[in-house]
């Protein structure tokens, strides 16, 4: 017995394909000739997050930090872990173009790899010239790519921190994970001149209509990367809109890019930046608490109704989402990207 999957893209187009009971939605889509950008295919990265609006299904094992019980009850799923038990209607963050026109892989060379702060590394890549695009790599601020280490059969998804440019220079902020394979690669093997393979860009996280409403950016650690891309682009294009960034870390030693964010404020006068330290020392003079605490305080005092953009660990995103909902923010104005 084959079930029908109706998948609605972020830009409103629908695709139908069959799915056998023993197939995941991800596998069935690929068998039908569609491309659903994903990273791990094991329920551990969150790149294939979707929302089931109709139908019965079961989820196989996955990283529990990616889907809380509340979100499961709301119908959130991981396409690589979802097996249908009937016809399904699913909405996704993919665009129609991403599903039907998979991005070609590009080679890139490591320019630098360095510790930026405690547990955070900065990776800078230089794309190699492509016969069709040269050095240009098209992406929207807020999107992510898949980075592959061919020799190690290793693949991970990371948000781009740099702004779009024609030089092919790309920056990534990567949080080191204990016993993480990519973390180990960066610390022990990666060096300038080494080559990686890049595919993308993917995702729809970002400011779609920045002129309509004020924006609150809530970032956890390396989750500030897509916000840096957005803010750098705003500065380069001379855009200035009411924007608040809550940059959350555990300790002061994990803070980075203080000077750059101060410089961005000079180019974006309506930008306000708050460094939020969860476990501060006695000498810390900034906000004492999490980025979620800071968001809650801000929403309790502001007269505006901002759009809320969240990026970071799942626990932070879930908590910030609840704070925004409790403050009366419509769920359609809460845009998030979470990772494990």
N, C-alpha and C positions, 0 to 999 in steps of 0.2 A: 504494500500500500504506500502510495506516494502522497504527501501533503503539499499544499500550495502555500508558498511564502510570498506575501506581498510586502515589498520593502519600499518605503517612501524616503527619498533622499532629503538632505537639508534644504535643497532648492526646490522641493515640491514635486519631483517627478517620481513615478511609480514603476517598479520592476517586479515581474512575477516569475517564479521559477519553482520547480518541483524539489522536494526534499524527502528522502527516505527516512524512516524512523531511526535507522542506525547512523545517519549522517548528521553532522552539525550544520547549522545554517551557513556557517563560513564555508564548509566543504561543498555544500550543495550549490552555493552561489558561484564558487570557482568552477565547479563541474559544468555549470550552465554558461560559462564564458564571461562571468562578471568578475571584477577585481575589487575585493574589499580590503583596503590597506590594513594590515595587521602586523604585529611585531613578533610575538612569542608563540602564538597558536597553542598556548597552554594555560590560559586564564590567569596570567601573572602580571601582565603589563597594563591592561585596561584600554588599549588602542582600539578595540573593536566593540566598545560600549554602545549599546542600543536600547531602545525602549519598546517593549511589546505592548501594543494597545488592544490586541484581541487574540484569543486562542490559548490553548494549553501547551505546556512544554515542561521539560525537566532540565536542570543544570547539572553537569558533571563537576568534578572537583575544580576549584579555582582559589586564588588568593583571597581570603575572607576580608582583607582590608579594602578590597575594591568595591564590594557590594555589601553594604550593611543590610540588616534585616528590614529596616524601614524602606530602603531603596528597592529591595527585592519585592516588597509588598506593593510598591508603586509600579512595578513592571520592568525595572531596569534589568538588562541581561548582558552577557558577554557572548557575542555571536559565535566565538570559537568553542564555547562550552554549552551551547543551547541545542537540545534535541527536541524536535516537534512531537507533540502527541495529538496533533490536529492542525488544521490550517492556521497560519499565523499572519498577523499584520504587525509590522515592525517599522518604527521610524529610526533613522540613523543620522549621524553627523556627516556622512559622506555626501559629496555632490555627485550629480549624474556623470559629470566629466571624469571624476576619479574612478567611478565604477566601470566605465566603458573605455577609458583611455589610460591604461596603467602607465605610470611614469617610467621613463627609461632610467636605467642605472647610470650613475656618473662616478668616475674615479676622482679621488681627492687625495692630496698629500698633506701630511701633518706639518704645519708651520711651527706650532708650539704646543706644549702641554705642561701646565704648571699648577701648583697649589695656589688657590686664590684666597682661601680661608680654611679654617678647620673643617674637614670633611667635604670640601667643595673644590673641584678642579675646573680649570678653564682650558678648553680644547679649541684651537684655531686651525681650520682647514683651508687649503687653497684648492679650488676645483681645477682639474686639468682641462685644457681646451677640448671642446666637443665639436664634431664636424658640422653640426646643425646650429648649435647655440653659442659656440665659442666659449667664453668664460661666463656668460650670463646664466643665472639660475633664477627662475621666476618663482616667487612665493609671496604670500601675504603675511604681514606681521602677525605673529601669534601661531603660525603653523609649525608642524614638526616634520622631521625626516627620520628615516631608518638608516642607521649607521651599521655597516657590516665589516667584520674583520674576516676576510676570506680564508686565511690560513687556519683560523680557529673555529670556523663555522659558527661565528658569534654574531648576533644581530640584536640591536636595541633601538628604541625610539626616543628621540630627544628633541625638545623645542629649540628653535633657532633664536639666539639672543641678539644677533646682528640685524641691522636694517637691510632691506633689499638694496642691492648694488650691482654694478656691472663688472666688478673686478673679480667675482667668484670667491671672495673671502668670506668665510662663515665662522661664527663663534658659537660655542656651546658651553653651558654650565652644567657640570655633572656632579651629583652628590655621590660620594663614595659610600658603598654599602659593604658591611662586613661579609667577607667571603663572596662578594659579587664578582661575577666573571668579567664583566666589562671594567669594573673598578680595578681588578687585578691586572687586566691588560694595560690600563692607563698608568698604573703605578710601577709595573715591572717590565713592560715590553715596549710600549709606545714611545717613539722618539721622532724628532723632526726628520722628514724624508720618508717615513713609513707611509704606505698607501692604504686607504680605506675605500669602501664602495658606499655610495650614498644613493638613496632612492626617496623620492617625494617631490614636492612637499604635500603633506596631508593635513586634514583637520580643518575645522571652521571656527576655531577659537580665536576671538579677536573682536575689535570694536567695529561693528558694522555701520552704525549711525552715530558717530561720536558727537555730532553737532546737536542732536535732539535732546540729550539729557546729560547731567553730570555723571561721572563714572567713579566707582570705588574699585580699586584693584587690591586684592588680598592674595599675598604670595607667601608660601612657606619655603624658605631656603632657596634651592636651585629653581623652585617654581617661579622665581622672579624673571626667568629667562624670556618668556614670551612678552612680558610687560616691558622689559628693556627694549625688545624689538619694536614694540608699539611706540614707546616714548621716544626712542631714537628717531623713528620715522616722523613723529610729530614735530620734533625739533628741527629736523632737516627740511621739512616742508613748511615751516613757519606756522604750524597749527597750535592754537592755545585754547583749550577747553577746560572747564572745571574738573579736575582729576585728583583723586586722593589715592596714594599708594601706601598700604600697610604691609611692611616687609618684616615677616616674622622669623625669628631664629630662636634656638635654645639658649645660647650664651653669647656674650659679646665677641668671643673668638670666632664665631661663625658669620659675623657681619662682613660684607665686602661691598665695593663700589660706592662708598659713601661720597667720595669726591665727585665721581661721575654723576651721581644722582643730584648732587648740589649744583653741578654745572648744567644739568638738564633743566633744573628749576629756573636758571637764568634765561634759558631760551623758551621755557613754558611757564610764564609767570603765575598761571592759575594752578600749577601742579604743587601739591603738598605731599611731603614724604615723611612717614613715621616708621622708625626702626623699633620693632617690638621684641623685647627680650623676655623669654619665659622664665629663665632662671638667672637673673642678673646678679652681678656683684654689688657690694655696698656702694661702689663708686659710680655705678651707672646712672646717668642723668636723664636718659630718655624714658620712653614708655615702659612700664614694668608690667608684663603680662603677655599673652599671646596676641597674634594678629586678629584672632576672633574676638578677644576681649576688646581690642581697640575698635573693631568694626561695630560691636554692640554699643559702645559708648558714643561713637560718632552718630550712629543712626538714632540714638535716643535724643540727640541734641539738634540735628540738622532739620531744616524746614523743607529741604528739597527731597525728591524721591529719585535716588540715583539708580543707574544700572549697576549691577554687582558682577564683577568678574573674579573668579576664584581659580587659583592654580597651586597645587601642592599635594602633599600626602592626603590620602582618602579621609583620614580622621579630621584633618583641618577643613577640607572642603565640605564634609558632611555637617560639621559643627557650624561653619559659617553660613551654610545654606539654611539651617534651622534658625539662626539668628536673623537672617534677612527675612525669612517667612514670618517670624514672630513680629518683626517690625512693620509688617504690612506690604513688603515688596512682593509684587506678583512674580510667580515662578518663571514666567516668560522673560523676565528681566534679570534672571540669575543665570549667568553663563559660566560653566565650569569645565575644568580639565584636571583630573586627578590621576595620580600615579601611585604605584606601590613602592 
